[in-house]
Amino acid sequence: MITKSQLVRYLLLSLLLISLLTGTALAQSPAPLGLLNIALWPEYDRPEVLIIYRGQVAEDVPLPAQVSFDLPADVEVLNAVAYLDEAQGRLLNLPDHELVEAADGKMLSFTTPSRQFQFEYYSDDTLSRDGGTREISFSFTPSAAIGNLSFELQQPTATSDFTSDPSPSETQTRQDGLTYALYDLGAVSSGDPHSLQVSYTRGTDELSADTLVSVNVPSPAEQTPVEVGGGGLQNYLGPILIAVGILFLTGSLIYWFWSQRSVVVPEPTPHPSSAQTRRSSRKKKPAVSRSAASPAKEDKVAAYCHQCGTKFKEDSSFCHACGAERRAE
């Protein structure tokens, strides 16, 4: 039987195991990425630069996966943080992301239940203006290894004298009519910084999205529809299942312990000996009263009058001769 002291030790060990497993699951290192594309769209639908991260968790990483990114200090809010729901074929919002202060800027962390994810934000410090000359300065330091890193820069409408460092690996014009410079940086290691410096000239401040209305080109939000919900509970599904399992085990031990204490072994019921049985059978039966055994005798009345000797009539109570009362014999 488990004693109370042993039960207390089991409970303490269970609580310690829960804290260790939960802490390990929540404080795990960022997952390596199979690929990451960072797109910069300056002066697209706002005067700032829209920066879009599209990534994929490495195939050998179990899901859900924890990922994190170092972002510039001027990032105050994320425009979207989402993962690709492969069953529905669309992006779903991850509301439980965390954006906190870091040593050199901000740190974004979230858990994705799917391999493909996307987040975006606007940055004003990335773009500077000097008359018609624009300059973009962007840098990125990965917090985990990336199998293939690439940059993409969308050139605004009416752009001229475009230059960049490094030079683009490829330049292409897409269906929206805009020109895109592509930079293939290959595999990179954690902590290995990469930067992109761009310069171009524009004679207008008109946003690119405003000039594309006539050709009905969707905005970034329309291109990647994000639905609220779907991912908050899954972020902590692993630690929750671990904690529930340990609590179930602890509860089972407690129940077993108290059920053992509550079991009462019944004492054997004494059976009378044969001698006692014979003695009890010889006991006299209770006496039956005479009144119960035989009916009471009826009182007999006199046949002749004690006064005058006249014979009474059968049903008379008085002598019909002298009137004396009829007596019992």
HUSULWO-V770510 format. One record per backbone hydrogen bond with DSSP energy under -0.5 kcal/mol. NH is the residue of the N-H (numbers start at 0). CO is the residue of the C=O. Records with the same first field share a line. If there is no record, write none. Layout:
# HUSULWO-V770510
NH->CO, CO
This chain:
# HUSULWO-V770510
6->2
7->3
8->4
9->5
10->6
11->7
12->8
13->9
14->10
15->11
16->12
17->13
18->14
19->15
20->16
21->17
22->18
23->19
24->20
25->21
26->22
27->24
30->65
32->144
33->55
34->55
35->147
36->53
37->149
38->36, 51
39->151
40->38, 49
41->39, 153
42->47
43->40, 47
48->122
49->40, 47
50->48, 120
51->38, 49
52->118
53->36, 51
54->116
55->34
56->114
57->31
60->57
61->59
63->111
64->111
66->109
68->107
69->140
70->68, 105
74->71
75->73
78->119
79->119
81->117
82->91
83->115
84->82, 89
85->83
88->84
89->84
90->224
91->82
92->226
93->80
94->92
96->93
97->108
99->97, 106
101->104
104->101
105->70
106->99
107->68
108->97
109->66
111->64
116->54
117->81
118->52
119->79
120->50
122->48
126->123
127->134
129->132
132->129
133->199
134->127
135->197
136->125
137->195
139->193
141->191
145->187
146->32
148->185
149->35
150->182
151->37
152->180
153->39
154->152, 178
158->155
159->200
162->198
164->196
168->181
169->181
171->179
173->171, 177
176->173
178->154
179->171
180->152
181->169, 179
182->150
184->148, 182
185->148
187->145
190->141
191->188
192->190
193->139
195->137
196->164
197->135
198->162
199->133
200->159
201->131
202->157
207->42
208->43
209->206
210->206, 207
211->207, 208
212->209
214->211
215->212
216->211
217->215
222->218
223->219
224->221
226->90
234->230, 231
235->232
236->233
239->235
240->236
241->237
242->238
243->239
244->240
245->241
246->242
247->243
248->244
249->245
250->246
251->247
252->248
253->249
254->250
255->251
256->252
257->253
258->254
259->255
260->256
261->257
262->258, 259
264->262
265->263
276->272
277->273
278->274
279->275
280->276
281->277
282->279
292->288
293->289
301->326
304->309
308->304
311->302
315->312
318->323
322->318
325->316
328->299
